Amino acid sequence: MTDPKWARDTERGRYYDDPAGGPPLISVTNALSSIAKPALVPWAAGLTADAVIAEPIATARRARTEPTALRKELVAVSRHYTERAQNLGTRVHLRAVALVLNTPHPYDEEVEPYAVQLAAWFRLWRVDFERDIEAVETTVVHRARGYAGTGDLWVWLPTGRYRRRQLWLVDYKTSAKKPADTVYDEQPLQLAALRHAPEWLLPDDSSEAAPRVHRTALLNLRPRSHRFIEVPSGREQFAAFLGAMRTARYLHGAPSVYPAVVPPWAPGASERKAA
């Protein structure tokens, strides 16, 4: 994920300001955060367990001498890992843009293996950057539905009948540890939201109709491998995304405190009723 021009972080997650002056648009990933991810709990527990196992003696000593500080650090293990992974993903995305546009980019030892895999994918598909790349890192908007998001790559590939070119919307996914064939439940919904947005923003902040996308895929980039995986993004997935968006918007606007109910004869009940 990068930092698109019109995106901003709020207490309720990322939103996009509409350059046309309309109401704020919830980001696609923010909307999908309302979907439960049961795998995150054992994953976070596993990271914490790894941290303890890596230094068992020091951890046991600190459990006696500074338990409060130790607990705070262990609770934050998964958050720190997530922040590092997000930072790496942002840097890989920026490197991908530089690769496609053939612009200078500072060398980053951690990022370069992913760039090598991306370049290998482009060579495998014989992508001509001038001819085949439709857009990179472009924000799409659906004002009627109230959301926006930023896609990674629109590219023409010869995947149709008789090698007819088709426009693919591709989302990069980076990880140092996850298998290259990893696909999460919400990822087809993410691509469906991007695919069905009717407009995209131009560099001058105006908008125009987005091109019709034929197919959507994840490009899972790993330090030593990559996998190009087509995922569905049709009406069913789009409807599911809209459901998640409605849930997210409800949660963002829901009150955080609710009044207690007491019998009418309890002390102060009349004041509470009047309020």
C-alpha positions, 0 to 999 in steps of 0.5 A: 500500500502506498500513500495516494494523494487524496487519502488520509488516515482518521480515527476510523481508518483511511478515507479519501477526500473527493477532489470534486468536493463531495463527501469523504469516501471510505477506502476499500481496505478500510471497508474490508477491515469490518470482516472478521479474520479468525486466523489473526488471533493464532497468528499473533499468539504464534509471534508472541510465543516465538518472541518468548522462545527466542529468549526464554531465560531473559524473558523469565528474568524480566517476568519477575523483575519488570512484568508490566514492561514485559507484558506491554512489549509482548502484546505489541509484538504482532503490531510491530511485525504488521507495521514492518510488513506494511512499510516493506509493502509500501517500499515494494510498491514504490519500487514497482512504479519506478520499474514500470516508469523507468525512473530512478529509485534508491537501492533498497537491499530488503526490497530488491529481491521482490523487484527481481521477482516482479521484473521476472514476471514482466519478462515471462509475460513479455510485457512492453511497458509502453504498449501494455501498461494502462496505468499504475498506482491509480485511485478509482472512485465510486461516488454513488456508493461512497468509496475509493481505492488505489489499484496497483497495475492495469496491464494488457495480457494476451490471455483471450481467445487466439491470444487476444489482449485482455485488460487485467487489474493486478494487485501486488501482495508481498510477504517474506514468509507466507506461501506464494499461493496464499489468497485471503477471503477478502482479497477477491472483494478488494479487487471487485471494489476496484474493478467496479468503480466507474471512474479514476482520478487523473494527475490534474485531479479531474476524473474520467471513466475507468477502462473496462477490466476483463480479469483480476489477479493477485501477483504474490511477490516473495523474495525467491518466487512469485505467483500470478493468481486469478481471483473472481471479482464479479457481481457476487464479490462486489455485493459482498464488498458493499455489505462489508462497506455498510457494516464498516460505515455503521460501526464508524458512526455507532455510539461508543457509550449506551445508557443504562436502564434502571427502574423508575423508582431508583434514585436519579431515574427521573433525571435520567429519563429527562436527559 
